Amino acid sequence: MPWWKIVLHSEGWRLDIGDEPQEYGFYTTRYVSAETAAEAKEAAREDARREIGPMMRGSNEPSMRVERVSETERGRASAGFVFYRMTACAEHEPQIKVVADPFSNRVRRLMRRFRLR
C-alpha cells in the first residue's frame, strides 16, 4: 500500500495553550498509508483531530483543509503541529507561536516572515 504525505491547515480551534483558552490555527504534516489520495486525506484529518482533540475547549467547529498531497516512498512519524493565534496584532498580522516542528521549511519561512528567532 502506498504512503502519502499530507499537509493540513486548520483554523478555529479553541485550545488551552498557555494562560487561557484562545482560538488557534495550525499546520501539520501527516504520513499515512492508504490505497488512494482521497483515503489518505481523510486518514490524515482523523489522525490530526484525534491528536489535538484533548486540548480543545468549547464546542466550536474548526475548519480543516488539505494544503498539499504527495505520494512518498515510505512513511515517517508525523511532524507535530505549528500553532498560531487567530487574533491579529496591531498591523493585522497573525501572532505566531511555534509549538512543535521547529526545523521544517514552512516554520523557517514563517519565522523569517514575522521576524521570530
N, C-alpha and C positions, 0 to 999 in steps of 0.2 A: 504494500500500500504506500502511495507517495506521501512525502512530508511537505507541509506548506508553512510559509512564513506569513503571518497576518499582522499588519499594523492597524491598531484600533485607536480611534479618537472618541472620547465620550465627554459629555458636558451635563451639568445639573445634578451632581451628586452632593447631597448634604452629608458631609463627613466630619467625624470628630478627630481632626488632626490639629493638635495644638490646644489652645485655651478653651475654645468653644466651637460647636459645630458651625461650619460655613459651607457655602456652595463652592465646589471644586470641579474642574475638568481634569482629564488626564489623557496621556498617550501611553500605550503599552504594545509590546511586540509579543506575539504568541506563536509557538511552533506546535502544530498539530498534525496528526496522521489521519488522512481521510481519502476516500476514493475521488471526490470531486472538490472543486474550489468552493462550491456552494455549501457542501457539508463542512469543509474546513472553516469557513466564515462563521457558521453557526456554532461549531465546537469552540472556536476562539472566543466568541461572545460569551458563551456559557461559562467557560473557564475564567474569564475576567470577572464576570458577575459573581461567581462563586467565591473568588478570592477577595474581592473588595466588599462583598455583602456585609460581613460582620462589622465593618467600620461605618456603615451607613446609618444615619439618624434621620428620622422623619419618614414621610410617605411620598416624597416627590417622585416623578417619573423621569429619570435621566435619559438622554439620547445617547446612542452609541452607533457609530458608523465605521465602516471599513475604509481606511485610507489607502492601503496597498496590499496586494496579494501576490505572492510569488512562490513557485514550486522550488523546493530545495532538495539536495541530495540526501540529507539526513536531518533528524530533529536535534534540537538542543533544548536546554532548560529555558523556560520563559524568562524574559528580561526584566520583569518588575514593572513599576509604574513611574511615570513622570507627572506629578500633580501641579496644577496651577489654580490659584484662586479665581473665581468668576468675577469678583469685584474689580473695578478698574481704579487705577491711581489717577492723580490729577491730570496727567497727559492722556488719559483714556487708553492706556495700555494695560494688559493684564500684569498682575504681580506674580512672578514666577518663584516657586519654592521647589527645588529639586529634592525629591524624597528618595528616589531609587534610580539605578541605572545611570550613574554619573558619567560614564565614558562613551555612551552612544553618540553617533554623529548628530542625531537630532537634538540631544541635550546640549552638545557643544555649540551648535548653531543658536539655540535659544539663549544660552548663557552669553554668547557674544552679542546677540541682538539686544539683550536687556542689561548688558554690562555687568553680569554677575561673575564672580570668581569662585 
